[in-house]
């Protein structure tokens, strides 16, 4: 049994050794406990952003979420996730809202097949340029603002659809509404900066997939809305027009809600730029870097044969089931919605498969998943067309092959979505400094793919729709071979090992040295005028510093620099990179806290320091859980005594109190009160005891200090019953 109170007749050196061993073991148990609690979605370490706002869920060293908790709407990570996918969902819904109503619109406006094809191409082609623009906006102004503005400016053409009278007006309105599909770039760029590398593939795929659900949802909902309008006695010509009020309202609600999100985990672009943490981006540099990456162009081509194919099928499916299989408009729309509804899980499956493959094989695993998905997509697209190509057009309905067609369409859709998810699990790794531009370029490739496939395979009156599916499937198979040319110098490709091509780099134009872009957080010169009490700043360096300042702000500039920190990078980094090696803090408020990712924390208390530079390297002698302060070091700084002035015997006398503080401090008081229901102590009482241990009052004499610590040590079991050493994680949980 491990004793926290050693026998009085034991040798002091032995007691110190035993105490150190016990502390180390207990700290290891507490770290495991933190991991266990974080696995349940709680930020048990109490990590907060640079402005002192605590995160609701566990984050990594760059403050990116480590879990995708879809039932949470917490700021900033999960709120950004939900606003991103729902904003894209709204624009996808509105862009294809006309497709399931075409049987009525065609009669009302007297449209030909070529005019309907032109409108379909306009709806997806108009956004090609605007996706590139949205990528630039995401890098320079933030994806949040771009998404919100895009939703709001596409409301007028939605309402204008109620008043069109000819084919030209119909094509123009669909073209302007289609600009909203640029929201996909904002969606992917926003989610990419919010989630860690290990789950960014799943997060991006889920957001994109749920957004794409708008295509299936609109095929299901718009016919129902039309039926509802008809039930009120409206004529067909008026009923389909009124239906467009619904997507306009969706745009308005989500467009306003998007402003409540946050650009980056640590804050919005403007507040981070004003604090000095973020440099204002140079759009020309970002554009040059993003547009000169070979991998980005290959992925744009491949995405054109996955997402572009999805857009084309979404435009064609309802009319295909109505004209070829003889189904009613509502039933044809319902069956066509099966293609889009696969986005509920299929695109996420692509991201998950890519992440899982990358965990074992790296980037080569991600590319392999993409290649396999494209092969299967092309095969089932061909199979879909072959179901009816041998039958005369007027005999297809009699074959009752609609059920088989829906089954093949669903499998075809499955691999389309997997390919999309796998593509955007690679995109964040292509060029982090120009993440928005690369996302926009690849997204634009998707829309361009739809325009090309629509024009090549579905626009001619002489080519049957089922034959067009066969031709498109062959094109998909041929395009999949471009996966073999994706190459990352440090990881290789499917067939190529890393470094095989020597100095070749797919990034043809490098960012200038010393230039930091939209996502680079540099805290070398952060001017924070009024940090809140206990503000936390994470560090990439070894060690940390916790400052408990006097009850007035420092008039001078206090430099907090970790000794032995890594040199500053001269390279250009992207929108979500945080560099905490050096923090310049001006006008700090009382009890401002600066923390790090390491296990060491030092708290400076009392009057203003004599020197502008405070080094925490001395604290490395005392092991400590993140966010805690060693009481012995606190005593030294509080009493203003050097280490030699304190008797060596005091170390043993402080050991029990040190154990208590580390046990209590390992879980913040609020977290203890919230998550550990069995604790028999009020939160306020626990705070009082921790305040005693922290000894915030400056100038405390040594004998008073020893007295307070001894008294606190006697109350150890009132906070945590640790009469015996916890043997493992489960026993720690049981004790708590």
Secondary structure as UniProt FT lines:
FT   TURN            8..9
FT   HELIX           12..39
FT   TURN            40..41
FT   TURN            44..45
FT   TURN            50..51
FT   TURN            61..62
FT   TURN            70..71
FT   TURN            75..76
FT   HELIX           77..95
FT   TURN            96..98
FT   HELIX           99..101
FT   HELIX           102..109
FT   HELIX           113..125
FT   HELIX           127..140
FT   HELIX           143..153
FT   HELIX           155..160
FT   HELIX           161..163
FT   HELIX           167..178
FT   HELIX           179..182
FT   HELIX           183..192
FT   TURN            193..194
FT   TURN            197..199
FT   HELIX           200..231
FT   TURN            232..233
FT   HELIX           236..242
FT   HELIX           244..257
FT   HELIX           258..260
FT   TURN            265..266
FT   HELIX           269..275
FT   HELIX           283..291
FT   HELIX           294..304
FT   TURN            305..306
FT   HELIX           307..324
FT   HELIX           329..341
FT   HELIX           342..344
FT   HELIX           346..361
FT   HELIX           363..386
FT   TURN            387..390
FT   HELIX           393..395
FT   HELIX           397..399
FT   HELIX           402..430
FT   HELIX           432..434
FT   HELIX           435..453
FT   HELIX           454..458
FT   TURN            461..462
FT   HELIX           465..479
FT   HELIX           480..485
FT   TURN            489..491
FT   TURN            498..503
FT   TURN            513..514
FT   TURN            518..519
FT   STRAND          520..522
FT   TURN            524..525
FT   TURN            533..534
FT   STRAND          546..547
FT   STRAND          557..561
FT   TURN            563..564
FT   TURN            575..576
FT   STRAND          577..579
FT   STRAND          582..586
FT   TURN            590..591
FT   STRAND          603..604
FT   STRAND          613..614
FT   HELIX           617..621
FT   TURN            626..627
FT   HELIX           631..639
FT   HELIX           643..645
FT   HELIX           649..666
FT   HELIX           669..675
FT   TURN            677..678
FT   HELIX           683..694
FT   TURN            698..699
FT   HELIX           702..714
FT   HELIX           716..719
FT   HELIX           729..735
//
